């Protein structure tokens, strides 16, 4: 699947870009929180269908590693994104664990990260919604080793 990240363009340009990117042969598009929270998602789903292009990924921000309040907020965000995912044809939901790197993370932060990922995976599983870890510096997925450790511990 050839997919394009719409985060590089202004929100108001995305609707016309959808038509243009579909015409160029892209199979899917990646949408970010700012855009998704500013539009009618039912409209987007229909517009993508009319233009024969899929939603490949949606991109919230989670923070499971900071404190209990941010962990709970992240679960609420995940609940909303699982709903959005179902409406948009079950694209991947991109996942960050928080703003602490694997090397600096305490055991408590690791446990929060693993627990958060398990919780959202359990939330999405019955609906066929999948999550994708984005490897990134300053997260629990900042190295191949830490990403594999996280995958093993989450085991979903």
Buried (B, 14 or more C-beta within 10 A) or exposed (E): EEBBEBEEEEBEEBBEBBEEBBEEEBBBBBBBBEBBEEBEBEEBBEBBEEBEBBBBBBBBEBBBBBBEEBBEBBBEBBEEBBEBBBBBEBBBBBBBBBEBBBEEBEEEBBBBBBBBBBBBBEBBEEEEBBBEBBEEEBBBBBBEEBBEBBEEBBEB
